[in-house]
Amino acid sequence: MASSTTTCVQPAYATYTKTTSSTLSSTFDATVSWDNDGVSAYETVLTISSAPPASGQLTIAGQKAIYIGLSKTVNYNFFVRKRCADNTFSDFYGPYPIKWN
């Protein structure tokens, strides 16, 4: 039985950049990146709740999460977790706040 040398470690940080089409626009776009090993798949969630979600949307290795058309008046929370080699998941990292102001 082969043993894995890598452990299922949750991401340690996240960061984001935000853009908008104009100052008059009521929406913005956010591109979120996180502590990503470039090999593993991750599950990401953007929500207005601060409670960890049950599951997320799978992103392939090395990708960022891009959210388009977010309201400038809403505070969002981002969560991310790693999908490990044995198809289990780490705990979610988050809530990481994403907001316009």
C-alpha positions as CSV (number, residue, x, y, z in Angstrom):
1,M,0.0,0.0,0.0
2,A,1.5,3.3,-1.1
3,S,1.5,6.1,1.4
4,S,1.2,9.7,0.2
5,T,3.9,12.1,1.3
6,T,1.6,15.1,0.8
7,T,-1.0,16.0,3.4
8,C,-4.3,17.6,2.7
9,V,-3.6,21.1,3.8
10,Q,-6.2,23.9,3.5
11,P,-5.1,27.0,1.6
12,A,-3.4,29.5,3.9
13,Y,-4.4,32.8,2.3
14,A,-6.4,34.5,-0.5
15,T,-6.2,37.8,-2.3
16,Y,-8.2,39.5,-5.0
17,T,-8.2,42.3,-7.5
18,K,-11.3,44.2,-8.5
19,T,-12.3,46.0,-11.6
20,T,-15.3,47.9,-12.9
21,S,-16.4,49.2,-16.2
22,S,-16.9,52.8,-14.9
23,T,-17.3,54.7,-11.6
24,L,-21.0,54.9,-12.5
25,S,-21.4,51.2,-12.8
26,S,-23.3,49.5,-9.9
27,T,-21.3,46.3,-10.4
28,F,-17.7,45.1,-10.2
29,D,-15.7,42.0,-11.2
30,A,-13.3,40.2,-8.8
31,T,-10.5,37.9,-9.6
32,V,-9.5,35.8,-6.6
33,S,-6.3,33.9,-6.2
34,W,-5.2,31.8,-3.2
35,D,-2.4,29.6,-1.8
36,N,-2.4,27.3,-4.7
37,D,0.2,24.5,-5.3
38,G,-0.5,24.6,-9.1
39,V,-1.2,20.9,-9.2
40,S,-4.3,20.2,-7.1
41,A,-7.9,21.0,-7.9
42,Y,-9.8,23.3,-5.5
43,E,-13.4,24.1,-4.7
44,T,-14.4,27.7,-4.5
45,V,-17.5,29.4,-3.2
46,L,-18.6,33.1,-3.2
47,T,-21.5,33.8,-0.9
48,I,-23.0,36.5,1.3
49,S,-23.0,34.1,4.3
50,S,-20.1,33.9,6.7
51,A,-20.8,30.2,7.4
52,P,-18.6,27.6,5.7
53,P,-20.5,26.0,2.7
54,A,-21.2,22.4,2.3
55,S,-19.5,22.2,-1.1
56,G,-18.1,24.4,-3.8
57,Q,-17.5,24.8,-7.5
58,L,-14.5,22.8,-8.7
59,T,-11.6,24.8,-10.3
60,I,-8.8,23.1,-12.2
61,A,-5.2,23.2,-11.1
62,G,-3.5,26.7,-11.3
63,Q,-6.7,28.6,-12.0
64,K,-8.2,31.6,-10.3
65,A,-11.8,32.2,-9.5
66,I,-13.4,35.0,-11.5
67,Y,-16.7,36.6,-10.4
68,I,-18.4,39.0,-12.8
69,G,-21.2,41.4,-12.1
70,L,-20.9,41.6,-8.3
71,S,-23.0,44.3,-6.6
72,K,-20.9,47.2,-5.2
73,T,-23.3,47.5,-2.3
74,V,-23.0,43.8,-1.2
75,N,-20.3,42.3,1.0
76,Y,-19.3,38.9,-0.2
77,N,-17.4,36.0,1.5
78,F,-15.0,33.8,-0.4
79,F,-14.2,30.2,0.6
80,V,-11.7,27.8,-0.9
81,R,-10.6,24.2,-0.1
82,K,-8.2,21.8,-1.6
83,R,-9.3,18.5,-3.2
84,C,-6.7,16.0,-2.1
85,A,-5.3,13.0,-4.0
86,D,-7.7,10.5,-2.3
87,N,-10.7,12.6,-3.3
88,T,-11.2,14.0,0.2
89,F,-11.2,17.7,0.9
90,S,-9.3,20.0,3.3
91,D,-11.3,22.3,5.5
92,F,-12.5,25.5,3.8
93,Y,-10.3,28.6,4.1
94,G,-12.5,31.6,4.8
95,P,-14.6,33.6,5.1
96,Y,-12.4,36.0,3.1
97,P,-14.3,39.2,2.6
98,I,-14.6,40.6,-0.9
99,K,-16.3,44.0,-1.3
100,W,-16.0,47.1,-3.5
101,N,-15.1,49.6,-0.7
